[in-house]
Amino acid sequence: MSKSEVWSMLQGAKLLKHKILIGLLYGCGLRCMEARSVRLQDLDFDRKQLKVVQGKGKKDRYVPLSVHLIRGVKKYI
């Protein structure tokens, strides 16, 4: 997807929860099930990363979080 397509999706989302989900899917490259499984304990705001637990292949990995996404998640919490 292009940046303009993602931007229009974000503009169309009314709830903050939906905007954060779009940000996780696009910005962090998460799969749908991975985004649904994110827990508070998996977020590391100091290191600006998210731990994806039991992703594809049942492997854990770390993905970077953008400053904008961190701000949105903190606001949602």
PyMOL Python script that loads the backbone (N, CA, C, O; Angstrom):
from pymol import cmd

cmd.read_pdbstr("""\
ATOM      1  N   MET A   1       0.840  -1.184   0.000  1.00  0.00           N
ATOM      2  CA  MET A   1       0.000   0.000   0.000  1.00  0.00           C
ATOM      3  C   MET A   1       0.885   1.247   0.000  1.00  0.00           C
ATOM      4  O   MET A   1       1.977   1.255   0.568  1.00  0.00           O
ATOM      5  N   SER A   2       0.401   2.268  -0.632  1.00  0.00           N
ATOM      6  CA  SER A   2       1.139   3.523  -0.650  1.00  0.00           C
ATOM      7  C   SER A   2       0.846   4.316   0.625  1.00  0.00           C
ATOM      8  O   SER A   2      -0.099   4.015   1.354  1.00  0.00           O
ATOM      9  N   LYS A   3       1.659   5.317   0.876  1.00  0.00           N
ATOM     10  CA  LYS A   3       1.461   6.156   2.062  1.00  0.00           C
ATOM     11  C   LYS A   3       0.119   6.869   2.011  1.00  0.00           C
ATOM     12  O   LYS A   3      -0.546   7.027   3.035  1.00  0.00           O
ATOM     13  N   SER A   4      -0.278   7.296   0.825  1.00  0.00           N
ATOM     14  CA  SER A   4      -1.556   8.012   0.707  1.00  0.00           C
ATOM     15  C   SER A   4      -2.738   7.084   0.993  1.00  0.00           C
ATOM     16  O   SER A   4      -3.739   7.513   1.567  1.00  0.00           O
ATOM     17  N   GLU A   5      -2.627   5.827   0.597  1.00  0.00           N
ATOM     18  CA  GLU A   5      -3.701   4.865   0.886  1.00  0.00           C
ATOM     19  C   GLU A   5      -3.807   4.597   2.389  1.00  0.00           C
ATOM     20  O   GLU A   5      -4.905   4.527   2.940  1.00  0.00           O
ATOM     21  N   VAL A   6      -2.662   4.451   3.036  1.00  0.00           N
ATOM     22  CA  VAL A   6      -2.668   4.230   4.486  1.00  0.00           C
ATOM     23  C   VAL A   6      -3.191   5.470   5.195  1.00  0.00           C
ATOM     24  O   VAL A   6      -3.961   5.364   6.150  1.00  0.00           O
ATOM     25  N   TRP A   7      -2.779   6.640   4.733  1.00  0.00           N
ATOM     26  CA  TRP A   7      -3.234   7.884   5.341  1.00  0.00           C
ATOM     27  C   TRP A   7      -4.751   8.015   5.216  1.00  0.00           C
ATOM     28  O   TRP A   7      -5.408   8.448   6.162  1.00  0.00           O
ATOM     29  N   SER A   8      -5.313   7.650   4.074  1.00  0.00           N
ATOM     30  CA  SER A   8      -6.767   7.742   3.912  1.00  0.00           C
ATOM     31  C   SER A   8      -7.475   6.725   4.802  1.00  0.00           C
ATOM     32  O   SER A   8      -8.571   6.997   5.290  1.00  0.00           O
ATOM     33  N   MET A   9      -6.867   5.557   5.023  1.00  0.00           N
ATOM     34  CA  MET A   9      -7.457   4.585   5.954  1.00  0.00           C
ATOM     35  C   MET A   9      -7.447   5.142   7.377  1.00  0.00           C
ATOM     36  O   MET A   9      -8.428   5.003   8.107  1.00  0.00           O
ATOM     37  N   LEU A  10      -6.347   5.767   7.766  1.00  0.00           N
ATOM     38  CA  LEU A  10      -6.268   6.354   9.102  1.00  0.00           C
ATOM     39  C   LEU A  10      -7.265   7.492   9.275  1.00  0.00           C
ATOM     40  O   LEU A  10      -7.857   7.648  10.343  1.00  0.00           O
ATOM     41  N   GLN A  11      -7.449   8.278   8.233  1.00  0.00           N
ATOM     42  CA  GLN A  11      -8.416   9.378   8.300  1.00  0.00           C
ATOM     43  C   GLN A  11      -9.847   8.850   8.391  1.00  0.00           C
ATOM     44  O   GLN A  11     -10.703   9.469   9.024  1.00  0.00           O
ATOM     45  N   GLY A  12     -10.100   7.715   7.762  1.00  0.00           N
ATOM     46  CA  GLY A  12     -11.439   7.145   7.772  1.00  0.00           C
ATOM     47  C   GLY A  12     -11.789   6.439   9.071  1.00  0.00           C
ATOM     48  O   GLY A  12     -12.965   6.283   9.397  1.00  0.00           O
ATOM     49  N   ALA A  13     -10.772   6.010   9.814  1.00  0.00           N
ATOM     50  CA  ALA A  13     -11.028   5.327  11.085  1.00  0.00           C
ATOM     51  C   ALA A  13     -11.492   6.338  12.120  1.00  0.00           C
ATOM     52  O   ALA A  13     -10.836   7.357  12.334  1.00  0.00           O
ATOM     53  N   LYS A  14     -12.612   6.062  12.759  1.00  0.00           N
ATOM     54  CA  LYS A  14     -13.169   6.998  13.727  1.00  0.00           C
ATOM     55  C   LYS A  14     -12.650   6.738  15.140  1.00  0.00           C
ATOM     56  O   LYS A  14     -12.417   7.678  15.900  1.00  0.00           O
ATOM     57  N   LEU A  15     -12.470   5.480  15.489  1.00  0.00           N
ATOM     58  CA  LEU A  15     -12.037   5.136  16.844  1.00  0.00           C
ATOM     59  C   LEU A  15     -10.517   5.062  16.926  1.00  0.00           C
ATOM     60  O   LEU A  15      -9.849   4.629  15.987  1.00  0.00           O
ATOM     61  N   LEU A  16      -9.986   5.490  18.066  1.00  0.00           N
ATOM     62  CA  LEU A  16      -8.544   5.437  18.295  1.00  0.00           C
ATOM     63  C   LEU A  16      -8.039   3.998  18.234  1.00  0.00           C
ATOM     64  O   LEU A  16      -6.934   3.741  17.757  1.00  0.00           O
ATOM     65  N   LYS A  17      -8.848   3.071  18.716  1.00  0.00           N
ATOM     66  CA  LYS A  17      -8.478   1.655  18.695  1.00  0.00           C
ATOM     67  C   LYS A  17      -8.226   1.181  17.263  1.00  0.00           C
ATOM     68  O   LYS A  17      -7.286   0.426  17.015  1.00  0.00           O
ATOM     69  N   HIS A  18      -9.050   1.615  16.337  1.00  0.00           N
ATOM     70  CA  HIS A  18      -8.892   1.212  14.942  1.00  0.00           C
ATOM     71  C   HIS A  18      -7.643   1.841  14.324  1.00  0.00           C
ATOM     72  O   HIS A  18      -6.946   1.205  13.533  1.00  0.00           O
ATOM     73  N   LYS A  19      -7.370   3.079  14.687  1.00  0.00           N
ATOM     74  CA  LYS A  19      -6.166   3.742  14.175  1.00  0.00           C
ATOM     75  C   LYS A  19      -4.907   3.036  14.677  1.00  0.00           C
ATOM     76  O   LYS A  19      -3.940   2.883  13.931  1.00  0.00           O
ATOM     77  N   ILE A  20      -4.919   2.608  15.935  1.00  0.00           N
ATOM     78  CA  ILE A  20      -3.770   1.902  16.495  1.00  0.00           C
ATOM     79  C   ILE A  20      -3.597   0.547  15.814  1.00  0.00           C
ATOM     80  O   ILE A  20      -2.471   0.141  15.525  1.00  0.00           O
ATOM     81  N   LEU A  21      -4.676  -0.143  15.560  1.00  0.00           N
ATOM     82  CA  LEU A  21      -4.589  -1.425  14.864  1.00  0.00           C
ATOM     83  C   LEU A  21      -4.016  -1.253  13.460  1.00  0.00           C
ATOM     84  O   LEU A  21      -3.194  -2.057  13.019  1.00  0.00           O
ATOM     85  N   ILE A  22      -4.444  -0.221  12.767  1.00  0.00           N
ATOM     86  CA  ILE A  22      -3.893   0.051  11.432  1.00  0.00           C
ATOM     87  C   ILE A  22      -2.403   0.350  11.550  1.00  0.00           C
ATOM     88  O   ILE A  22      -1.604  -0.113  10.736  1.00  0.00           O
ATOM     89  N   GLY A  23      -2.033   1.128  12.569  1.00  0.00           N
ATOM     90  CA  GLY A  23      -0.623   1.444  12.786  1.00  0.00           C
ATOM     91  C   GLY A  23       0.209   0.212  13.089  1.00  0.00           C
ATOM     92  O   GLY A  23       1.338   0.099  12.612  1.00  0.00           O
ATOM     93  N   LEU A  24      -0.325  -0.712  13.873  1.00  0.00           N
ATOM     94  CA  LEU A  24       0.396  -1.949  14.182  1.00  0.00           C
ATOM     95  C   LEU A  24       0.547  -2.823  12.937  1.00  0.00           C
ATOM     96  O   LEU A  24       1.609  -3.395  12.688  1.00  0.00           O
ATOM     97  N   LEU A  25      -0.517  -2.914  12.173  1.00  0.00           N
ATOM     98  CA  LEU A  25      -0.470  -3.752  10.971  1.00  0.00           C
ATOM     99  C   LEU A  25       0.493  -3.189   9.938  1.00  0.00           C
ATOM    100  O   LEU A  25       1.319  -3.916   9.387  1.00  0.00           O
ATOM    101  N   TYR A  26       0.384  -1.890   9.680  1.00  0.00           N
ATOM    102  CA  TYR A  26       1.205  -1.289   8.625  1.00  0.00           C
ATOM    103  C   TYR A  26       2.588  -0.868   9.131  1.00  0.00           C
ATOM    104  O   TYR A  26       3.605  -1.193   8.518  1.00  0.00           O
ATOM    105  N   GLY A  27       2.615  -0.148  10.248  1.00  0.00           N
ATOM    106  CA  GLY A  27       3.869   0.407  10.742  1.00  0.00           C
ATOM    107  C   GLY A  27       4.832  -0.615  11.302  1.00  0.00           C
ATOM    108  O   GLY A  27       6.046  -0.473  11.159  1.00  0.00           O
ATOM    109  N   CYS A  28       4.297  -1.654  11.944  1.00  0.00           N
ATOM    110  CA  CYS A  28       5.157  -2.686  12.545  1.00  0.00           C
ATOM    111  C   CYS A  28       5.217  -3.947  11.695  1.00  0.00           C
ATOM    112  O   CYS A  28       6.017  -4.842  11.968  1.00  0.00           O
ATOM    113  N   GLY A  29       4.389  -4.024  10.681  1.00  0.00           N
ATOM    114  CA  GLY A  29       4.389  -5.202   9.822  1.00  0.00           C
ATOM    115  C   GLY A  29       3.808  -6.434  10.486  1.00  0.00           C
ATOM    116  O   GLY A  29       4.211  -7.556  10.181  1.00  0.00           O
ATOM    117  N   LEU A  30       2.858  -6.231  11.397  1.00  0.00           N
ATOM    118  CA  LEU A  30       2.268  -7.372  12.103  1.00  0.00           C
ATOM    119  C   LEU A  30       1.195  -8.034  11.254  1.00  0.00           C
ATOM    120  O   LEU A  30       0.549  -7.397  10.422  1.00  0.00           O
ATOM    121  N   ARG A  31       1.027  -9.305  11.482  1.00  0.00           N
ATOM    122  CA  ARG A  31      -0.083 -10.045  10.875  1.00  0.00           C
ATOM    123  C   ARG A  31      -1.307  -9.832  11.760  1.00  0.00           C
ATOM    124  O   ARG A  31      -1.185  -9.386  12.901  1.00  0.00           O
ATOM    125  N   CYS A  32      -2.481 -10.149  11.233  1.00  0.00           N
ATOM    126  CA  CYS A  32      -3.737  -9.895  11.962  1.00  0.00           C
ATOM    127  C   CYS A  32      -3.743 -10.561  13.337  1.00  0.00           C
ATOM    128  O   CYS A  32      -4.078  -9.920  14.334  1.00  0.00           O
ATOM    129  N   MET A  33      -3.381 -11.825  13.397  1.00  0.00           N
ATOM    130  CA  MET A  33      -3.399 -12.536  14.672  1.00  0.00           C
ATOM    131  C   MET A  33      -2.357 -11.974  15.641  1.00  0.00           C
ATOM    132  O   MET A  33      -2.585 -11.949  16.850  1.00  0.00           O
ATOM    133  N   GLU A  34      -1.229 -11.529  15.121  1.00  0.00           N
ATOM    134  CA  GLU A  34      -0.196 -10.940  15.969  1.00  0.00           C
ATOM    135  C   GLU A  34      -0.689  -9.624  16.572  1.00  0.00           C
ATOM    136  O   GLU A  34      -0.453  -9.347  17.748  1.00  0.00           O
ATOM    137  N   ALA A  35      -1.371  -8.818  15.764  1.00  0.00           N
ATOM    138  CA  ALA A  35      -1.892  -7.539  16.263  1.00  0.00           C
ATOM    139  C   ALA A  35      -2.968  -7.769  17.316  1.00  0.00           C
ATOM    140  O   ALA A  35      -3.051  -7.020  18.289  1.00  0.00           O
ATOM    141  N   ARG A  36      -3.779  -8.783  17.134  1.00  0.00           N
ATOM    142  CA  ARG A  36      -4.831  -9.087  18.105  1.00  0.00           C
ATOM    143  C   ARG A  36      -4.272  -9.618  19.411  1.00  0.00           C
ATOM    144  O   ARG A  36      -4.931  -9.529  20.447  1.00  0.00           O
ATOM    145  N   SER A  37      -3.061 -10.171  19.378  1.00  0.00           N
ATOM    146  CA  SER A  37      -2.474 -10.795  20.556  1.00  0.00           C
ATOM    147  C   SER A  37      -1.555  -9.874  21.351  1.00  0.00           C
ATOM    148  O   SER A  37      -0.943 -10.318  22.322  1.00  0.00           O
ATOM    149  N   VAL A  38      -1.443  -8.607  20.966  1.00  0.00           N
ATOM    150  CA  VAL A  38      -0.551  -7.681  21.670  1.00  0.00           C
ATOM    151  C   VAL A  38      -1.078  -7.440  23.086  1.00  0.00           C
ATOM    152  O   VAL A  38      -2.259  -7.159  23.292  1.00  0.00           O
ATOM    153  N   ARG A  39      -0.161  -7.559  24.057  1.00  0.00           N
ATOM    154  CA  ARG A  39      -0.494  -7.306  25.458  1.00  0.00           C
ATOM    155  C   ARG A  39       0.343  -6.131  25.958  1.00  0.00           C
ATOM    156  O   ARG A  39       1.371  -5.796  25.369  1.00  0.00           O
ATOM    157  N   LEU A  40      -0.100  -5.517  27.033  1.00  0.00           N
ATOM    158  CA  LEU A  40       0.630  -4.384  27.592  1.00  0.00           C
ATOM    159  C   LEU A  40       2.055  -4.758  27.958  1.00  0.00           C
ATOM    160  O   LEU A  40       2.973  -3.958  27.777  1.00  0.00           O
ATOM    161  N   GLN A  41       2.248  -5.958  28.468  1.00  0.00           N
ATOM    162  CA  GLN A  41       3.580  -6.384  28.891  1.00  0.00           C
ATOM    163  C   GLN A  41       4.521  -6.594  27.715  1.00  0.00           C
ATOM    164  O   GLN A  41       5.733  -6.686  27.910  1.00  0.00           O
ATOM    165  N   ASP A  42       3.993  -6.671  26.501  1.00  0.00           N
ATOM    166  CA  ASP A  42       4.832  -6.838  25.309  1.00  0.00           C
ATOM    167  C   ASP A  42       5.365  -5.508  24.782  1.00  0.00           C
ATOM    168  O   ASP A  42       6.257  -5.489  23.934  1.00  0.00           O
ATOM    169  N   LEU A  43       4.824  -4.400  25.278  1.00  0.00           N
ATOM    170  CA  LEU A  43       5.236  -3.078  24.823  1.00  0.00           C
ATOM    171  C   LEU A  43       6.390  -2.569  25.674  1.00  0.00           C
ATOM    172  O   LEU A  43       6.327  -2.604  26.902  1.00  0.00           O
ATOM    173  N   ASP A  44       7.434  -2.101  25.025  1.00  0.00           N
ATOM    174  CA  ASP A  44       8.576  -1.512  25.715  1.00  0.00           C
ATOM    175  C   ASP A  44       8.763  -0.099  25.160  1.00  0.00           C
ATOM    176  O   ASP A  44       9.412   0.105  24.135  1.00  0.00           O
ATOM    177  N   PHE A  45       8.175   0.870  25.867  1.00  0.00           N
ATOM    178  CA  PHE A  45       8.211   2.251  25.385  1.00  0.00           C
ATOM    179  C   PHE A  45       9.610   2.853  25.479  1.00  0.00           C
ATOM    180  O   PHE A  45       9.974   3.690  24.653  1.00  0.00           O
ATOM    181  N   ASP A  46      10.395   2.445  26.464  1.00  0.00           N
ATOM    182  CA  ASP A  46      11.750   2.990  26.613  1.00  0.00           C
ATOM    183  C   ASP A  46      12.639   2.599  25.438  1.00  0.00           C
ATOM    184  O   ASP A  46      13.402   3.422  24.931  1.00  0.00           O
ATOM    185  N   ARG A  47      12.543   1.366  25.012  1.00  0.00           N
ATOM    186  CA  ARG A  47      13.353   0.879  23.890  1.00  0.00           C
ATOM    187  C   ARG A  47      12.661   1.064  22.545  1.00  0.00           C
ATOM    188  O   ARG A  47      13.241   0.795  21.494  1.00  0.00           O
ATOM    189  N   LYS A  48      11.416   1.526  22.593  1.00  0.00           N
ATOM    190  CA  LYS A  48      10.605   1.753  21.393  1.00  0.00           C
ATOM    191  C   LYS A  48      10.483   0.484  20.562  1.00  0.00           C
ATOM    192  O   LYS A  48      10.754   0.472  19.361  1.00  0.00           O
ATOM    193  N   GLN A  49      10.068  -0.583  21.238  1.00  0.00           N
ATOM    194  CA  GLN A  49       9.888  -1.837  20.514  1.00  0.00           C
ATOM    195  C   GLN A  49       8.738  -2.647  21.106  1.00  0.00           C
ATOM    196  O   GLN A  49       8.308  -2.423  22.237  1.00  0.00           O
ATOM    197  N   LEU A  50       8.269  -3.573  20.323  1.00  0.00           N
ATOM    198  CA  LEU A  50       7.171  -4.456  20.684  1.00  0.00           C
ATOM    199  C   LEU A  50       7.642  -5.886  20.525  1.00  0.00           C
ATOM    200  O   LEU A  50       8.235  -6.243  19.507  1.00  0.00           O
ATOM    201  N   LYS A  51       7.382  -6.695  21.522  1.00  0.00           N
ATOM    202  CA  LYS A  51       7.734  -8.111  21.442  1.00  0.00           C
ATOM    203  C   LYS A  51       6.537  -8.867  20.876  1.00  0.00           C
ATOM    204  O   LYS A  51       5.453  -8.866  21.460  1.00  0.00           O
ATOM    205  N   VAL A  52       6.745  -9.500  19.748  1.00  0.00           N
ATOM    206  CA  VAL A  52       5.706 -10.323  19.135  1.00  0.00           C
ATOM    207  C   VAL A  52       5.943 -11.742  19.627  1.00  0.00           C
ATOM    208  O   VAL A  52       6.965 -12.355  19.321  1.00  0.00           O
ATOM    209  N   VAL A  53       4.983 -12.258  20.398  1.00  0.00           N
ATOM    210  CA  VAL A  53       5.121 -13.570  21.010  1.00  0.00           C
ATOM    211  C   VAL A  53       4.419 -14.611  20.145  1.00  0.00           C
ATOM    212  O   VAL A  53       3.265 -14.438  19.753  1.00  0.00           O
ATOM    213  N   GLN A  54       5.129 -15.685  19.857  1.00  0.00           N
ATOM    214  CA  GLN A  54       4.577 -16.805  19.089  1.00  0.00           C
ATOM    215  C   GLN A  54       4.001 -16.340  17.746  1.00  0.00           C
ATOM    216  O   GLN A  54       2.854 -16.633  17.408  1.00  0.00           O
ATOM    217  N   GLY A  55       4.818 -15.618  17.001  1.00  0.00           N
ATOM    218  CA  GLY A  55       4.404 -15.174  15.673  1.00  0.00           C
ATOM    219  C   GLY A  55       4.457 -16.330  14.690  1.00  0.00           C
ATOM    220  O   GLY A  55       4.357 -17.493  15.082  1.00  0.00           O
ATOM    221  N   LYS A  56       4.614 -16.013  13.425  1.00  0.00           N
ATOM    222  CA  LYS A  56       4.673 -17.042  12.393  1.00  0.00           C
ATOM    223  C   LYS A  56       5.834 -17.994  12.683  1.00  0.00           C
ATOM    224  O   LYS A  56       6.949 -17.557  12.967  1.00  0.00           O
ATOM    225  N   GLY A  57       5.568 -19.260  12.612  1.00  0.00           N
ATOM    226  CA  GLY A  57       6.591 -20.256  12.914  1.00  0.00           C
ATOM    227  C   GLY A  57       6.784 -20.445  14.409  1.00  0.00           C
ATOM    228  O   GLY A  57       7.765 -21.054  14.835  1.00  0.00           O
ATOM    229  N   LYS A  58       5.853 -19.929  15.215  1.00  0.00           N
ATOM    230  CA  LYS A  58       5.909 -20.043  16.679  1.00  0.00           C
ATOM    231  C   LYS A  58       7.191 -19.436  17.248  1.00  0.00           C
ATOM    232  O   LYS A  58       7.723 -19.919  18.248  1.00  0.00           O
ATOM    233  N   LYS A  59       7.687 -18.366  16.602  1.00  0.00           N
ATOM    234  CA  LYS A  59       8.907 -17.711  17.052  1.00  0.00           C
ATOM    235  C   LYS A  59       8.586 -16.333  17.608  1.00  0.00           C
ATOM    236  O   LYS A  59       7.672 -15.659  17.133  1.00  0.00           O
ATOM    237  N   ASP A  60       9.345 -15.918  18.620  1.00  0.00           N
ATOM    238  CA  ASP A  60       9.225 -14.576  19.160  1.00  0.00           C
ATOM    239  C   ASP A  60      10.171 -13.657  18.394  1.00  0.00           C
ATOM    240  O   ASP A  60      11.233 -14.075  17.934  1.00  0.00           O
ATOM    241  N   ARG A  61       9.760 -12.388  18.267  1.00  0.00           N
ATOM    242  CA  ARG A  61      10.622 -11.406  17.622  1.00  0.00           C
ATOM    243  C   ARG A  61      10.286 -10.020  18.161  1.00  0.00           C
ATOM    244  O   ARG A  61       9.232  -9.808  18.760  1.00  0.00           O
ATOM    245  N   TYR A  62      11.192  -9.092  17.938  1.00  0.00           N
ATOM    246  CA  TYR A  62      10.987  -7.707  18.335  1.00  0.00           C
ATOM    247  C   TYR A  62      10.841  -6.852  17.084  1.00  0.00           C
ATOM    248  O   TYR A  62      11.568  -7.026  16.106  1.00  0.00           O
ATOM    249  N   VAL A  63       9.883  -5.922  17.134  1.00  0.00           N
ATOM    250  CA  VAL A  63       9.683  -4.991  16.029  1.00  0.00           C
ATOM    251  C   VAL A  63       9.719  -3.564  16.590  1.00  0.00           C
ATOM    252  O   VAL A  63       9.299  -3.336  17.725  1.00  0.00           O
ATOM    253  N   PRO A  64      10.212  -2.614  15.810  1.00  0.00           N
ATOM    254  CA  PRO A  64      10.284  -1.230  16.304  1.00  0.00           C
ATOM    255  C   PRO A  64       8.909  -0.566  16.332  1.00  0.00           C
ATOM    256  O   PRO A  64       8.042  -0.859  15.509  1.00  0.00           O
ATOM    257  N   LEU A  65       8.733   0.335  17.297  1.00  0.00           N
ATOM    258  CA  LEU A  65       7.517   1.142  17.411  1.00  0.00           C
ATOM    259  C   LEU A  65       7.867   2.587  17.075  1.00  0.00           C
ATOM    260  O   LEU A  65       8.882   3.104  17.541  1.00  0.00           O
ATOM    261  N   SER A  66       7.044   3.231  16.280  1.00  0.00           N
ATOM    262  CA  SER A  66       7.278   4.638  15.957  1.00  0.00           C
ATOM    263  C   SER A  66       6.820   5.508  17.125  1.00  0.00           C
ATOM    264  O   SER A  66       6.036   5.078  17.971  1.00  0.00           O
ATOM    265  N   VAL A  67       7.321   6.724  17.152  1.00  0.00           N
ATOM    266  CA  VAL A  67       6.955   7.667  18.201  1.00  0.00           C
ATOM    267  C   VAL A  67       5.459   7.976  18.134  1.00  0.00           C
ATOM    268  O   VAL A  67       4.807   8.119  19.169  1.00  0.00           O
ATOM    269  N   HIS A  68       4.919   8.080  16.931  1.00  0.00           N
ATOM    270  CA  HIS A  68       3.494   8.368  16.759  1.00  0.00           C
ATOM    271  C   HIS A  68       2.631   7.226  17.292  1.00  0.00           C
ATOM    272  O   HIS A  68       1.597   7.458  17.919  1.00  0.00           O
ATOM    273  N   LEU A  69       3.058   6.009  17.042  1.00  0.00           N
ATOM    274  CA  LEU A  69       2.306   4.851  17.506  1.00  0.00           C
ATOM    275  C   LEU A  69       2.378   4.741  19.023  1.00  0.00           C
ATOM    276  O   LEU A  69       1.385   4.401  19.667  1.00  0.00           O
ATOM    277  N   ILE A  70       3.543   5.026  19.598  1.00  0.00           N
ATOM    278  CA  ILE A  70       3.682   5.010  21.054  1.00  0.00           C
ATOM    279  C   ILE A  70       2.757   6.046  21.682  1.00  0.00           C
ATOM    280  O   ILE A  70       2.097   5.769  22.683  1.00  0.00           O
ATOM    281  N   ARG A  71       2.712   7.233  21.096  1.00  0.00           N
ATOM    282  CA  ARG A  71       1.840   8.284  21.600  1.00  0.00           C
ATOM    283  C   ARG A  71       0.369   7.842  21.557  1.00  0.00           C
ATOM    284  O   ARG A  71      -0.381   8.067  22.507  1.00  0.00           O
ATOM    285  N   GLY A  72      -0.028   7.217  20.458  1.00  0.00           N
ATOM    286  CA  GLY A  72      -1.410   6.744  20.325  1.00  0.00           C
ATOM    287  C   GLY A  72      -1.743   5.634  21.306  1.00  0.00           C
ATOM    288  O   GLY A  72      -2.837   5.613  21.869  1.00  0.00           O
ATOM    289  N   VAL A  73      -0.813   4.713  21.519  1.00  0.00           N
ATOM    290  CA  VAL A  73      -1.043   3.605  22.448  1.00  0.00           C
ATOM    291  C   VAL A  73      -1.157   4.152  23.878  1.00  0.00           C
ATOM    292  O   VAL A  73      -2.030   3.730  24.635  1.00  0.00           O
ATOM    293  N   LYS A  74      -0.291   5.073  24.238  1.00  0.00           N
ATOM    294  CA  LYS A  74      -0.352   5.665  25.589  1.00  0.00           C
ATOM    295  C   LYS A  74      -1.667   6.398  25.795  1.00  0.00           C
ATOM    296  O   LYS A  74      -2.261   6.324  26.871  1.00  0.00           O
ATOM    297  N   LYS A  75      -2.122   7.103  24.769  1.00  0.00           N
ATOM    298  CA  LYS A  75      -3.397   7.805  24.857  1.00  0.00           C
ATOM    299  C   LYS A  75      -4.544   6.804  25.010  1.00  0.00           C
ATOM    300  O   LYS A  75      -5.478   7.042  25.776  1.00  0.00           O
ATOM    301  N   TYR A  76      -4.476   5.706  24.297  1.00  0.00           N
ATOM    302  CA  TYR A  76      -5.526   4.680  24.365  1.00  0.00           C
ATOM    303  C   TYR A  76      -5.548   4.016  25.750  1.00  0.00           C
ATOM    304  O   TYR A  76      -6.615   3.733  26.295  1.00  0.00           O
ATOM    305  N   ILE A  77      -4.368   3.776  26.304  1.00  0.00           N
ATOM    306  CA  ILE A  77      -4.276   3.138  27.627  1.00  0.00           C
ATOM    307  C   ILE A  77      -4.854   4.085  28.672  1.00  0.00           C
ATOM    308  O   ILE A  77      -4.880   3.755  29.857  1.00  0.00           O
TER     309      ILE A  77
END
""", "prot")
cmd.dss("prot")
cmd.show_as("cartoon", "prot")
cmd.util.cbc("prot")
cmd.orient("prot")
